[in-house]
Amino acid sequence: MIKTTLGIEGMMCGMCESHINNAIRNNFKVKKVSSSKNKGQTEIISEELLDKNKLKEVIEETGYTLTSVNVEEYKKKFSLFGR
């Protein structure tokens, strides 16, 4: 699994977060996506590496600015009662 963290400029409210999340879901095969206007970032969990150029294109089509892309291996955290 891969965790991709995007720096995004221009999110001002919860609807902005939803707009970004929906754009990502509609254009990429992802397991999870969540955005934070306060942090100015979106975290994406996927099985495969995402195309950085397409990420930039999708984000900018929504009217926001992609400022950074950070990719790292994602290890699922297990809870005491989960597997």
N, C-alpha and C positions, 0 to 999 in steps of 0.2 A: 504494500500500500504506500501511497505517496501523499504527502501533505504539501500543498502549494499555498503560500500566503501572498496575497496581492495587496500592495499599497494602493489605495484609491482615494483620489481627491474629488471633493464635491458632494459627498453624501451629507445630507442635512437632517434627515428624519427617518422614521421607520419605513416609510414608503420607498425611500431611496434604497434602503437595505434590501427590501423585497424586490425592487426592480433589478438590482444587481444579481440577487440570488436566482431569480427566474431566468435572466439572460444566460447565466452560467448553466443552469439545468437544461435549458432548451438547446444549447449548442455543444455541450460536452457530456460524456457519460461519467457521472460522478456518484459517489456513495453518499456524500454529505457536503453541504455548502452553508456557511453562515457568515453574515457581514456585521460589522460594527461601525456605526457612524462616529462614535466616540474615539475609537482607535484608528479610524480611517483605513480599515483593512477588511479583507475577505479571506476566509480560510476554506480551502477545498480539499476534501479527501477523495482520492480516486485510485483505481487500480493501475492506471497507466499514466505516464508522463503526459502533461497537457502541452499543446503547441503554444509557445509564448507569443508568437505573432498573431495567432488567432485570438488568444486571450485579449491582447491589446485592441484588436479590431472589434471584438464583441463589447468590451467595456466602453470604448470610445463611441460606438454606435448608440449606446444608451445615454450619452451626454456627460459621462464622467471621465476622469483622466487616470490612467494607470501609471503609477509612479515607481513601482518596484514589483519584482517577482522573486520570491524565495522558495526553493524546492528542497525538501528533505524527506528522509524515510519516515513513515508513520508507523508507529507500533501502538496497536490498540491497548488501551488501559483496561485491565481486568479489575472488577470490583470484588469485594469479599464474597458476595453471593452469586456473582455472574461467572461466565466462562469465557 
